[in-house]
Each structure stands twice: as structure tokens, then as C-alpha cells.
Amino acid sequence: MCLSTAALSLFLNLLNLENITTEPGRVIIHASDREAHWVNNGDRWCTMAPQLDRLARFAPSATE
């Protein structure tokens, strides 16, 4: 999933700043389940969070 810089900025403004870490080319959102890393890709910011969430949902449970 990718967003423009403007769209990512709008999204980040909705979050608590204590849950966000930034470094050059990367924004990390510390969520309750796991971290979401947004990586700069030219004029867009991309994350694998939706795919990782989907994989986690369908992964076999450790208790099975």
C-alpha cells in the first residue's frame, strides 16, 4: 500500500505523536499489535502492513 506524502501527513496527524518514530526515509508507527513501517519510495510512502496483517490472520495458530 502506498500513499502520497500529503496523504501520509494527513494520516499521521490523526495519531498520537508518542506512537510515531521518524528517521530519514522511514516513518514507524508503533501500534498495539505490531509496528507499521512506511518507507519513502520516490514521491510515495509505502508499507507492507496490510499484507503482514493478512498473513498473520491466516497463519496457523501456535496452539493448534
Secondary structure, DSSP 8 states (H G I E B T S, - for coil): -EEEHHHHHHHHTTS-GGGEEEETTEEEEE-SS-EEEEEEETTEEE--HHHHHHHHHHS--TT-
